[in-house]
Amino acid sequence: MKGLQIKINSQWVKLSEDFSITLEQSNPLFNDQGTFSFPFEIPLEPNREIFKNIADPWGDINLKDIDRMPAELWVDGIMIYRGVIETDDEVEFEDTLPVTFISGNSDFMGRIEGMNAKDIPLDREIKLGYRVESAGVTYQNQNNNMFITIYLGDGIMNYTESNESDPYPIKPYCNARVCTPNDAGNYNILEPRRPYSGVCFYVMYILDCFFKYLNIAVQKNDLSTMEDMCRLAFFSTQCHTEAKGEEFSVSWNDIMMNNFMGSSFSLHYDLKYQKIPGLNSYRTIATFLTQNFSYKARNVYATNENIPDVSMEDLIDDLQNAFGVRFLYDSAKNTMDVIYIKDILKSNEISILDVEIVGMQLKKSKEKTIRLTYGQEDDTTFNYDNYSNVKEKNNYLEILQQGQASNDTTCYQDKLTGNSYRIKVDKNTGGNPSLFEVGGFRDYLIGGTSTEEDEDEISINFSPVMINDVNGSTVVEEAFSGKQGEQILAVFADQELLSERKVEKSLIPFIIGFLDYSKMLRYKHEITLSYLSDENYDTESAEESPMRTYDAGYCLGIMRGPGSESGIDYTENYDGEGNDSWVQTVANSAFTADSCDNFGRFFDYNGTEQGGVDQSGRFSLKLVAGKDKYPASQAYQDRGLVSKFLSEYLYFLYNRKTVILTVRMTISQIAGLDMLKRYQIGNYVGFINKLSYSIDRSGITEVTIELYTI
């Protein structure tokens, strides 16, 4: 079998004598579309066995029947590419059928075009806990019985499966502490375990669901080799649930446990009867208290509505840009490899490509600055640049000991962590003068400053979570006595709640079993449900909690675990009825964007690992630590994304040289190339960026290799 041949749907295609194609294969490390796609036309008449009566006006074959047929490209008896063919949306038939051969990542990106993360079904039932839906009681009076059911709405949820400690794959999601402004000008602090706490799905879990949905087998996934990648999660305050299964009974003692509604929970029902018809005069004939009711509940499960509204193309691109990963799809095997570019570039392995070089050309282009950016216009948290009034301090403790005055415009620079701070007063600070970090997520440039026209921008579209220390006032007080206080970190959500914690709701009963309708109209029902909640809101302006509808956007953080002081909280006789309560506490759990707190204390997850930068699997979502003129200390300077994932890649992009080689190669050599390897070709060593050549019925032409070398 000599020359070029194509197989479609397991059948050989009959090609014209002058048929030829030009192929260009690209390296997925340096190009958006790895491998390639190319269009060509197939003669219809000799290939009716494959395409049937596709060109017949009365035929029963349409373009969808041909679309994505498996295809193979053979040269001199060797299969060099396997992929699929695609047709245009509209084809005008003459003597040929135009198709496009697609292979590798080109095929993968085409499959996910237009797909939203919310479209991806969850791969399992994810139980969050249970919701107490109703309370029942029976009133008996002579021959009349009233069977009374009170529906409690959706606020009484026991989040039994909340997670503030376990990474993926132990758990598919986590929960975060949140702070919000309130009507009194202060904070409301919402702990991770609370009714309808936001479901923060882990990114790696959503990726696994994504690949399962596409039926793509993941052969290799290097993401999990970095501990924090297993803790990287989408931040959300929303908790969309679906109730499933049969109802079951829940005791009032369980509802009043400290890790559920607590001792403040009360259901009070006064049943009253009208003394004289027509007069607004009632007497109480029965009173039912919390413990008099029987409670019914159903289990609730998370839905994919908790996934943020982001396209899968954007998510894949952002993971590649932020963490230096590549998704390598093999369309022939329908498999995926996920790798870090840094591991490829760090390898010293060199393979020899023994070919005849018939020409060489050096290609140079104008050097461009490379800008890595979150693409945010904010000039404080991201690209703050006012360093005209700077005071350097050895650490955060010294900065706190300066005090916080509302008229202080100094930029304080922490020489330990590289963080910069200013003082502000607004709703984000609870109304008090408070330190806030500036320039923490600033752009990173390699090649110096330049105009936009002279820059190549690498943009990251997600936002890192913004964190407030809700124990800040105590931390400041302790700083003046020389103590590094315990920070309690919470993600800020810009939704106003009420400072009043007591929630009261008037409910209406559903009654069956009462036979005398005229007497039933003389009954009056006064039912009050009350409890304490930090998520109380203005019911006149919203039908449900703002936290349930707040759109945090496309925002990521890292679940840092419960801290080293987690344990068991024991409360004796918590309900006044002789019952005791044991509650698992998570101490100072944290969901953050940085790998250390403001004092420079690295998060130690579950309190079992030694904290410190020596834990290579930890990273910050900051691009770099420190500022250009004010670097962080040695122990902290390498915690950002550039140092952890991207330094080798960005250095290679900026310093690479391009050599164009014209060579003679056999088809076996082409088929055996591994684009992830560094090759030596003659005197030149580097990575093959592109490979182009033409093939006709007689064989292969000379090959052009674009080689990236340092």
N, C-alpha and C positions, 0 to 999 in steps of 0.2 A: 504494500500500500504506500504509494509515493505521493508527495506533495500535500496539498491542503484538502482536508475533508471536514464536513460538518455533519453531526448527527443530531436530529431533533426528534424527541419523543421515541428514542431507541431505534430510529430509522435513518439510514444514510440519505443525505440530501444530494440530488443531482444538480451539479453546478455547471455553469457555462464555461466554455474553454478559456475565456479571458477573465474569469472571476479572480479578483484579488482583494485583499483587505490590508489596511494599515492599523497596527495595534500599538497602543501606548499603555504600558503598565506603570502605575505610580505607587510610591511607598506610602503606606497608611500612617507612618510616623510623622510625615511632613505635609500630608495632603488631606483635604477634607474627604475625598473619595479615594480610598485605596483600591487597588486593582483597576478595573476599567469597565467601560461599556462602549460598544461601537455599533453603528447601524449598517445594514447591508440589505440587498434585495435578492429574493429567491425566485427563480423561474417557477411559474405556477403549473404549466402543462405537464412537465415531467415529474412533478412532485404531488400529484393528486392523491396518491396513497397516504400522504401525510396530512394534507390540508383539505381533502375531500372536495366538496362542491362549494367551497367558501366564496368563489366568484360567481356562482350561479344565482340569479335574482330570485329563483324559487327554492334555493337550497336551504337546508335545515341546520347548517353550520354557521355560527357567528364568530365575531372577533374574540369574544370571551372564551370560546372553546380553545382558541389557540394561545391566548395570553398566558404567559408563565409556563409554557411547555418546557420541560427539561431539555437542555442543549449541551453539546460537547464540541470542542474544537480540537481536531487532530492534524498533526503534521508529521509526514514520514512514518506513519504507524504509531505515533506517540500522542496520547491525549495530553494537551498542555493546559486546557482550561475547561472547567465545567461550570455551567450557570443555567440561566433561563432566557427565553426570548419574550419580548413584549411587543405589542402592536401599538400603533397610534390610536387615539380615540376615534379617529375617522380616517378611512382609507378609500381612495379612488382606485378601483381595480383596472389594471390594464393587463400586461403580460407577466408582471412580477408582483410579489407580496413584500412590501417593506417591513422589516422587523428590526429590533435592536437586541443584540446579545448583551446580557448583563451578568457580571460576575463579581463576587466579593462584596465589599462595603457599599458599592454602588447599589447593589440589590437590596441590602439591609436598609439603607437610608430611604430608598424608594418605598419599602414596605411600611415604614413608620411615618411617612409624610402625612401630616394632618392629624396624627393621633395625639390625643390629650391624655395626660396621666390619669385623669378621672375616668377615662374609658376603660381602664385596666381593671378587670375583676380581681378581687382578693382570692387567694388560693386556698383559703380555709375559713372556717367560722372562727371569729375572734370575739370571744365572750369578754365583756367589760364588767359585768356585774348583774344586778337585777333592779327592776323598778317596782316599787310598791304602787299598784294601780288603784286599789280600792280598799275601803274599810266597810265592814258589814256589822249590823246589829239588828236584833229583833225586839220589837215592842209588843207586849201582850196586854190586852185590856178586854176582860170578859170574853166574848166570843170573837173578838176582832184581833187578828195578828197583823202587824206591819213588819214586813221583811225589808229592811232599809239598807241600801247600798250607796256609799258616798265615793264618787270618783275623785281621786286626789290630784289629777293633772299629771305632769311629767317631772315635777321637781324632786320627788322622793326617790332618789337613786342611790343604791349602795355600790360604789365603785370598787368591788372586791378584787379586781384584777389590775389595779393601778400599778404603775411601774416607775420607780425612781432609781433603780439600781442596775437592772440586767440589760446587757447589750443584745444586739442581734447576733446569732439566731435564737438565743434563749427566749427573747420576746420580740414580737414584730413592731412594737411601738413603745413610747415612753410618755410620761406626763411631766409638765413643767410648772414651776411656780411663776405666777403672774402678778404684776402690780398695775393698778389703774388709778387715775385721779378720781376723787369723789367730790360731792357737793360742798364739803366743808373745807376744801382746799388742801386736803392731805391725800394719803394713799389708802387704798384698800389692797390688802395682800391676800391673794388666793393661793392656797397651798396645792401641791400637786395632786394629793388625794382629796377630792371633793366631788359632789354630784356633778356629772357632766363636765369633768375636767377634759380639756382639749386632747384629742388623739393625735400625737406627734409620731407619725409613721417613720420608721427608719428608712433611709434612702436605699440601703442594700436590700431591704425587704421588698420595696416597690420594684427595684430592678429584677429581683428574682420572680416576682409576679409577672412582670413585663415579659421576660424571656419564656416563662411557661405559657403565657397567653399566646405568644407567637410560635410556640412549639419549637423553640430553639434550645438545643442542649448546650449548656455551659461546660466546656471542657476544662477551662482554667480560669480562675478568678483571683487575681493577686490583690484585690482590694482589701480582703480580710487580713492580709499580712500586716496592715497598720491597724492597731487596736482602735484608734479613734474613728476609723471608717465604719466600724461596727456600731458606733455610737452617734454617728452623724444622722440627724433627723430633721424633717420638715416641722417648723414651728406652727402650731395652730391652737386656737382657743375653742374651736368648734368640735362638737361631739355628736355626730350624726349616728343614730342607732336604729336598730330594727328589733322589735320584740318577737321572740320565737318561743315555741314550746308551750306546754300546759301551765296553767296557773298552779302556784303552790302557796302554802301558808307561811307567813312570817310572824313571829311573836313580837309584841310591843317591846319586850325587853331587848330584842335584837335591834330594833329601830333606834332605841335610845342609847345604844352603845356609843362610846366616844369616837369610834372610827366610822360611825354612820351619821345619824342626825344629832346624836347627843341628847343630854338630859333636858334641853330646851324644847324638844319636840312635844307638841300638845295638840290633841284633837278633842274639841269640846263641843257637845251637842245638847242644846236645850230644846226639848219638844214641848210646845205650848198648845193650849186649847182655848178656843174662844168661848167665853162664858155665855154670852147672849148673841145669837146671830145678828149681824149688822153693826155691832158695837166693837170699837177698837180696844177691846179689853181682853187680855189673855192671862191665863195662869199656867205656870210650869207644872207639867204632869210627869215629866221624866228628864233626868240628866244623865248623859253618857260621857264618861271620861276616857282618856287615852287607852287605859287598860281594859275597857269594856268592849272594845271592838275586836273583830277578827279581821286580819289583814291578808290580802291576796297580792301576789307578785308574779312577775314573769321575767325570765332572763332577757338581757338586751345584748346585742352584738354590734360591733362596728361595721360601717359600710364604707364603700370606696368614695363616698362624698367627702370624707375627711382628707382625701388626697388633695393637694393644692392644684389650682387651675394653671397648669403649665404644660406646654407641648413636650412630647418625648424627645423631639429633635433638640429643643433648647436644653433640656436636662442632660442629654448625652453630650452636647457641645460644652456645657458649663462644667461637667465633671472632667472632661478632657482638658479644658482650659485652666481650671482651678487646681487640679490634682495631678496633671500630667499623665493621665491614663489614656489608653487607646482601646477601643472596642473593635476587635478583629473578627469579622464574620467570614466563615467559609461557606459559600453558597452551595458548594458541591456536597458537603456533609451536613449542612444546616446546623453548624456548631458555632459557638462564640468563645473567643479567648479575650480576657480582660487583663491588660498588662500595664505596668508603669514604664514610661519612657526612660526614667532615670536608671532603671535596672539594665536597659539595653545599652545606654550610653556609658554606664560605668564599667561594662564588661570590656576586658582587654583582649578577648578572643578575636582573631583575625583569620578569615578564610581566604585561600588563594583561588582566584578565578583565572585559569590558564587559557587565555584567548590571544588571538593575533590582533595587535593594535595597528590600524592602518591610518589613523588620524587623531590629532589632539588639538583642542581649542580651549583656552582659558576664558571663562565668562565672568565679567565683573559688572556689578551694578552699584548705583549710588547707595552708600550706607544709610540705613534708616534707623532711627531710634525705635526701640521696641517698648511699648507701654502696656503693662499689665494693669487692668483697672476693673473696679466694680461698676464703673460707668455711672456713678451717682453724682448729681450736681451739688449735693450738700457740701458746704465748705467748712464744716466743723468736725463732725465725726469722721468724715472721709478725707477730703483734701484741704485741711486747714493749713494756712501758710503765713499766719501772723506771728512770727517769732522775734518781733522787735523788742519785746519786753520780757525777757526770759530769766528765770532764776533756776539754777541747777541745785537739786537736793540729792542726797545719797540714796534716799528711799522714800516710799510713800508715807511712812510714819513721820518723817521730818516735814513733809508737805502738809500733813494734817495738823501738825503742831504750829503751823503758821496761823491757823485760824481761818475762818471763811467770812469775809466781809463782802457785802453785795456790791461795793464800789471798787473791788480789787480787780484790776485788769491784767494782772501778771499771768504769764504762762509758766507754770512750774514743770520742770523737766526732771523725771525720775531717772537717775543714772543707773539704777539697778535693772529695772525692767524695760527702760526705753520709752515708757508711757509719758504723755504730756497731758497736763490738766489745766483747766480754767474754772472759774466760778460763775455759776448762773443761778437765777431764781425764776422758775416758771412752774407750770403744772406738772412737768416731768420730775421735778424735785420735791413735790409735795408742798410747794410754797415757801420753802426755806432756802437760804444760801447753801449751795452744795457744789462740791467738786464734780466735774464731769470730764471725761477724757476727750481730747481733740486729736485729730489726725491719726486715729488708731488704725483706720482701714485705707490709708492713703495709697495712691498709685505707686507702682514700682517701675522705674525706667532703667533701661540698660542702653548706654550710648549717649547719655546726657540729654539736656533739654533741647527742644526743637519745635518747629511749627507743626501743625497738624498734617500738612502736606508731606512732611519728611518723617512721618511716624507710621509704623505698623502697630495697630492696636489689637491686643488680645483682651476681649471683654468677658467678664463674668456677670451673668444676669441676676443671680440670686443675691439676696441681701443677708448679711450676718445678723443674728439677733442683737438687739440693743438691750443692755443690762443696767439695772439700777440696784444699788445697795440699800435695801429697805431697813437695814439696821444701822444706817449711816450716822444718825445722831448719837447712838451709843458708842459706835466705833470712834467718833470724834472725841467724845468725853474721855474714853479710855486712853486715847492717844496722848492726852496731856499728862497722864500718869506713866507714860512710857510703855504702854501695853499695845500690842497688835491685836485689836479686837476681832471678834468673829463676824465676818461679813455674811449677810443673808442676801443672796443675789436672786433677782426676779426679772423676768422679761417684761418690758413695759408695753402695755396695750392702751392705745389712746381711745378709751371708751369710759365715759363717766358713770360711776355707780353711786349709790347712796351710802353715806357714812352710818346711817341707822341700820343696825344689823338685824333688828327684829322684823320678821316677815309675817304678815297676817293676811289670810285669805278667807273670804266667805264662800262657802260651798253649798250646793243644792243637792238634795237627796233624790235617789231613784227608788220608788216604793212599789212593791207588789203585795198582794194578799189582802188588801183592805176592801171589804165588800160594800160598805155603806158610803157611796160617793158623796152624798150631801154632808155627812159628818166629816169626811176627809177634808173638805174645803175649809173646815173650821180649825184645822191644825196649822200651826206655824212652826217653821224649822229654823232655828238659829244655830248655824254650824260654823265654827271657827277653827281653821288650821293655822298653827303658829310654830315658828322655830327661829333659830338664829342662823344667819348666813352672811358671809362676807361678800356675797354676790347679789345683794339686794339692789333693786333697780326701780326706776320710776315707771310704774305700770300704766300710767296715763300716756306716756310717750312711746312705750314699746310693749308688744304683746308677749315677748319672751326676753330672757336675759341678753343684753348686748354681747356678752361673751359667746353666746350660741350663734350669733350672726356675724361677728367681727371677722373681717377678711384681713389676715395678717400678710397676705400676699405670698410671694415666692421667697420664703425666708428659711434659713438653715441655722441650726445650732448643734452643739454637742452635749449629750447627756453625760454629766461627769460623775454621777453616782451619789450615794447618800452621805459620804464623808465617814470619818473614823469614829464618830460618836453615835452611830446608829445603835439601836438596842430595843428594849421592851419598856413601854410605859404602862405601869400598873396603877389602876385606880380602884380602891376598895369601896364597896357599896355605892357604886356610881349612880344608881337609880333610887336610892333610899329604900329599896326592897330587899337588901341583903345580897345583891348580885355584884360580883367583881368584874373588872374589865382589864384585859391584856391587849395592848395595841402595839404593833410593830412601828417603831419610829425610824425616820430616816435622817434625823439630825439636820444638817445643813445641806440638803440635796441641791444640786446646781445644774442648770441648763444654760450654757454659756457659749461665747464665740472664742474666748481665749483659753489657753491651757493652764493659766495661773490666775489667782485673784490679784487685787491691786497691790497687796503687800509682797507679791512674788511667790506666794505659796502655791506650789503645783498641786492640782487636784489629784487625790489618791484613790479615786473610784470608791471601792467598797471598804476602804480602810485597811486593806490587806497588802497593798503594794507600797513600796517605798516611793514617796513622791520625789519628783525631780526631773530635770531635763534629760537625764540618762535613759529614761523610758522612751525609746526611739519611736514607739507607736503612737505617741501623743503629739498633737499639733494644734496650733492656733489658726483661726480663720483670717487673722491679719495676714496681709501679703508679706510684710516685713516688720520686724521689731525695731524700735528706735527711729530716729530721724537722721537726715543726712549729716547734720553737724553735731548731733547728740545721739551717738550709738548706745545700744543697750550693753550691759555687761556680758562677759563671755558666756555665762550660764544661760542667758536668755535670748541672745541675738539670733539663734538658729531655730526658733520655735514657729516662725511663720511659714506660709505656703511655699514661698520661693525657696527657702533653705531646705524644707522638708521634701519638696516634690519637683521643683521647677528649675533650680539653678543650673544644672547640667544642660537641660534642654534650651533654656534661654541663652546661655553662653554659646551653645553650638549654633543656634539660629543667627546670632549677631556676628559671630566670627567665622562662619563657614565660607569656604571658597567653592566655586562651581567649576568643575572640569568636564568638558564635553569630549567623550571618547568615541571614535568610530572603530568598531571591532568586527571580527568574524567569529561567529559562535554557532555551535550546533544546536539543534532544537532540544536535544537532551540537556544541554547546559542551561538553556532558557527555562525549561520545565523544572530544573533542579534548583533554581535560584531561591534563596530565602531573603526577602527584603528586610528582615529584622537583623540580619548579620552585617558586620563590617567586613568589607572585602579589600584585598590587595589586588589591583589590576596593573601589572607592570610595576612602575615606581610610585603609583598613586594608591593611597589608602583612604577609605571613607565608606559612606553609605550610598547605595544606588538610590537616587531619588526618582528617576524615570528611565524607562527602557522602551525604545520605539523601533519598529521594524515593519516591513511589508512582507506578506506571504501571498504567493499565487499558486497555480496548479503545479508549477515546477519546483517550488521550494521557498526558502527564506532568503531575504536580501541581507546586506550588511546591517549591523545593529548599532544604534546610537544610544550611548549610555550617558546620562547626566549624573555625575558623581559629586556628592557633597563631602568635602574634606576640610580639615582644620589646618 
